[in-house]
Amino acid sequence: MIGSTIVSAATTVIYLATPYLYASIGETFGQLSGVLNLGVEGVMLMGAYAAFFTVLRTGSLTLGLLVAAVLGGSLGLVMAFMTVTLKAEQVISGMGLYLFSLGLSEFLFKKTIGTVQTVSGFPPVNIPWFSSIPVIGEILFRQNVLVYIAFALVPFAWFVLSKTPFGLKVRAAGQNPEAADSLGINIVRVRYLALMIGGLLSGIAGASLSIALLNVFQPNITNGIGFIAVGLVFFANWRPLGILAGTLIFSTVTSLQLWMQVQDINIPSDFLSMIPYIAIILVFVSMMKRRVYPPAALTKPFERGE
């Protein structure tokens, strides 16, 4: 009984990490290029709505995921236009994008869906042979496809950012855009691409909630995941492997909180719901005691010739 409970809790930790991984890795690209996007939460909301509505009307999970990704990339393009082309203040632009998406997703939900409904989301996919491994197989290799892709993104993002010309351009754009520009790197193009990648992954993060993990959409379904994802990027020191570690820590705390709510524990449910957010505050406090090196040009608009 105890063993099955542990396995169930560990399995929950893995799939709860999925939206955080997509959103955090996407935000990493944007921040490393020099742009802080606080609109991640809003992009996730729109991605969650778009994916759910598409699946509800067409029954196609692939189409729903594609629509969420395209919409997320488009919102990343909007953020790039505001902050890179118009050079608007990044924090205000991000919050504006979030509030716009929050209101629009709720409005569209009321007009096109109206009541809470469910869809058949991505089913678990058993990996041959690996899924038969005792305990480990059940935890890691019986998840849905979006979970596998999310964890595969970690080494892929590390490789792209550390070992490819594009990744080096992204890091140069965020660290020393003037020097990068003098070497012929198009800072505007790099930041646009980085923010579109971030938006695309944030849209998929929202879709992972509505058509893979919860299989439902309701207003504010993300419940702060996007803002936590931004914090995880800082916690990880802008490293994909650090994001994985921080995400697993946070999803473990969330899983523990959910487990405590279903047990007969004499603790108010409202207090239990606060536990993950208390954890993220403690994480930020711990960051104050260690060295964190953000990209030097983060939040700073680039002016050619400055």
Backbone hydrogen bonds, N-H to C=O, Kabsch-Sander energy under -0.5 kcal/mol:
donor,donor_aa,acceptor,acceptor_aa,energy
5,T,1,M,-1.9
6,I,2,I,-2.2
7,V,3,G,-2.3
8,S,4,S,-2.4
9,A,5,T,-2.4
10,A,6,I,-2.7
11,T,7,V,-2.4
12,T,8,S,-2.0
13,V,9,A,-2.0
14,I,10,A,-1.7
15,Y,11,T,-2.0
16,L,12,T,-2.5
17,A,13,V,-1.1
18,T,15,Y,-0.8
20,Y,16,L,-0.5
21,L,17,A,-2.2
22,Y,18,T,-2.1
23,A,19,P,-2.3
24,S,20,Y,-2.7
25,I,21,L,-2.5
26,G,22,Y,-2.1
27,E,23,A,-2.4
28,T,24,S,-1.9
29,F,25,I,-1.4
30,G,26,G,-1.3
31,Q,27,E,-2.7
32,L,28,T,-2.6
33,S,29,F,-1.2
34,G,31,Q,-1.2
35,V,30,G,-2.5
37,N,35,V,-0.6
38,L,36,L,-0.7
40,V,37,N,-0.7
43,V,39,G,-2.3
44,M,40,V,-2.5
45,L,41,E,-2.0
46,M,42,G,-2.3
47,G,43,V,-2.5
48,A,44,M,-2.8
49,Y,45,L,-2.4
50,A,46,M,-2.9
51,A,47,G,-2.4
52,F,48,A,-2.1
53,F,49,Y,-3.0
54,T,50,A,-2.1
55,V,51,A,-2.3
56,L,52,F,-2.7
57,R,53,F,-1.9
58,T,54,T,-2.7
59,G,54,T,-0.5
59,G,55,V,-1.9
61,L,59,G,-0.7
64,G,60,S,-1.9
65,L,61,L,-2.4
66,L,62,T,-2.3
67,V,63,L,-2.7
68,A,64,G,-2.0
69,A,65,L,-2.2
70,V,66,L,-2.6
71,L,67,V,-2.7
72,G,68,A,-2.4
73,G,69,A,-2.6
74,S,70,V,-2.2
75,L,71,L,-2.2
76,G,72,G,-1.9
77,L,73,G,-1.7
78,V,74,S,-1.9
79,M,75,L,-2.3
80,A,76,G,-2.2
81,F,77,L,-2.4
82,M,78,V,-2.2
83,T,79,M,-2.4
84,V,80,A,-2.9
85,T,80,A,-1.3
86,L,81,F,-2.5
88,A,82,M,-3.1
93,S,89,E,-2.4
94,G,90,Q,-2.6
95,M,91,V,-2.3
96,G,92,I,-2.4
97,L,93,S,-2.4
98,Y,94,G,-2.3
99,L,95,M,-2.7
100,F,96,G,-2.4
101,S,97,L,-2.3
102,L,98,Y,-2.7
103,G,99,L,-2.3
104,L,100,F,-2.6
105,S,101,S,-2.6
106,E,102,L,-1.6
107,F,103,G,-2.4
108,L,104,L,-2.9
109,F,105,S,-2.0
110,K,106,E,-2.2
111,K,107,F,-2.0
112,T,108,L,-2.7
113,I,109,F,-2.1
114,G,109,F,-3.4
115,T,113,I,-1.5
119,V,215,N,-1.7
121,G,119,V,-0.9
122,F,211,I,-2.3
125,V,143,Q,-3.4
126,N,124,P,-0.5
127,I,125,V,-0.5
127,I,141,F,-2.0
130,F,128,P,-2.7
131,S,127,I,-2.8
132,S,129,W,-1.3
133,I,130,F,-1.6
136,I,134,P,-3.1
137,G,133,I,-1.5
138,E,133,I,-0.6
139,I,135,V,-2.1
140,L,136,I,-2.9
141,F,136,I,-0.5
141,F,137,G,-1.7
145,V,123,P,-0.5
147,V,144,N,-1.0
148,Y,144,N,-1.5
149,I,145,V,-2.3
150,A,146,L,-1.9
151,F,147,V,-2.0
152,A,148,Y,-2.2
153,L,149,I,-1.6
154,V,150,A,-0.5
154,V,151,F,-0.8
156,F,152,A,-1.6
157,A,153,L,-3.3
158,W,154,V,-2.1
159,F,155,P,-2.4
160,V,156,F,-2.6
161,L,157,A,-2.7
162,S,158,W,-2.0
163,K,159,F,-2.8
164,T,160,V,-0.9
167,G,160,V,-0.7
168,L,164,T,-2.2
169,K,165,P,-2.0
170,V,166,F,-2.4
171,R,167,G,-2.3
172,A,168,L,-2.2
173,A,169,K,-2.5
174,G,32,L,-0.6
174,G,170,V,-1.3
175,Q,171,R,-1.7
176,N,172,A,-2.3
180,A,176,N,-2.3
181,D,177,P,-2.7
182,S,178,E,-1.8
183,L,179,A,-0.9
183,L,180,A,-0.7
184,G,181,D,-1.7
185,I,180,A,-2.2
187,I,185,I,-1.2
190,V,186,N,-2.3
191,R,187,I,-2.6
192,Y,188,V,-2.4
193,L,189,R,-2.6
194,A,190,V,-2.5
195,L,191,R,-2.4
196,M,192,Y,-2.1
197,I,193,L,-2.4
198,G,194,A,-2.3
199,G,195,L,-2.5
200,L,196,M,-2.6
201,L,197,I,-2.5
202,S,198,G,-2.1
203,G,199,G,-2.4
204,I,200,L,-2.0
205,A,201,L,-2.1
206,G,202,S,-2.1
207,A,203,G,-2.2
208,S,204,I,-2.4
209,L,205,A,-0.9
209,L,206,G,-0.7
210,S,206,G,-1.8
211,I,207,A,-2.7
212,A,208,S,-0.6
213,L,208,S,-1.9
214,L,209,L,-2.8
215,N,209,L,-1.0
217,F,117,Q,-0.7
221,I,218,Q,-1.1
223,N,220,N,-0.8
225,I,222,T,-1.4
228,I,224,G,-2.1
229,A,225,I,-2.5
230,V,226,G,-1.7
231,G,227,F,-1.8
232,L,228,I,-2.3
233,V,229,A,-1.4
234,F,230,V,-1.3
235,F,231,G,-2.5
236,A,232,L,-2.3
237,N,234,F,-1.5
238,W,233,V,-2.3
239,R,236,A,-0.8
243,I,239,R,-2.1
244,L,240,P,-2.1
245,A,241,L,-2.0
246,G,242,G,-2.7
247,T,243,I,-2.8
248,L,244,L,-2.3
249,I,245,A,-2.0
250,F,246,G,-2.4
251,S,247,T,-3.0
252,T,248,L,-1.8
253,V,249,I,-2.0
254,T,250,F,-2.3
255,S,251,S,-2.6
256,L,252,T,-2.4
257,Q,253,V,-2.2
258,L,254,T,-2.3
259,W,255,S,-2.4
260,M,256,L,-2.4
261,Q,257,Q,-1.5
262,V,258,L,-1.3
263,Q,259,W,-0.8
265,I,260,M,-0.5
265,I,263,Q,-2.1
267,I,265,I,-2.6
271,F,268,P,-0.5
272,L,268,P,-1.8
273,S,269,S,-2.2
274,M,270,D,-0.7
274,M,271,F,-0.8
275,I,271,F,-0.6
275,I,272,L,-1.2
277,Y,274,M,-0.5
278,I,274,M,-2.3
279,A,275,I,-2.2
280,I,276,P,-1.7
281,I,277,Y,-1.6
282,L,278,I,-2.2
283,V,279,A,-2.1
284,F,280,I,-2.0
285,V,281,I,-2.2
286,S,282,L,-2.3
287,M,283,V,-1.6
288,M,284,F,-1.0
288,M,285,V,-0.7
289,K,286,S,-1.3
290,R,287,M,-1.3
297,A,174,G,-3.3
298,L,295,P,-1.9
299,T,34,G,-1.6
300,K,297,A,-2.2
303,E,301,P,-0.5
304,R,302,F,-0.5
306,E,303,E,-2.1
